[in-house]
Amino acid sequence: MSKSSQSEAPKPLTPVELELMQIVWRHDEVSVADVLEALPPERKLAYTSVSTVLRILEQKGVLRSRKEGRGHLYSALLPREAYELQSVRHLVETVFDGTPSALVERLVEAVPLSPEEVEQIRKLLAKKGSRS
């Protein structure tokens, strides 16, 4: 896979990669130590494991790094919003057979929604409908 096609549609992140990316997205730059510190206390990952996953994410084109002293600082190349869009598209295609309304139907069934959230969804759908 070429670098350009990889950045357009990378494979979904593994659960551990996504867990670490959530931390990176909350900060501008992070070191391995920063990531370890941001993990919940019950989440025991070794320094070398975090370092390895961050390097893998860099190889995938999701992160970039720069040398800082004896270590590296990592920052996101792939914005959270772009990954969310890719993930939803992937979910619709692979789980919901390319039918977005099936995803919405399951969302409404599976997740408790407040009246405010229902109204917000209505507004988003109305806005989308007026653009079509």
Secondary structure, 3 states (H helix, E strand, C coil): CCHHHHHHCCCCCCHHHHHHHHHHHHCCCECHHHHHHHCCCCCCCCHHHHHHHHHHHHHCCCEEEEEECCEEEEEECCCHHHHHHHHHHHHHHHCCCCCHHHHHHHHHHHCCCCHHHHHHHHHHHHHHHHHC
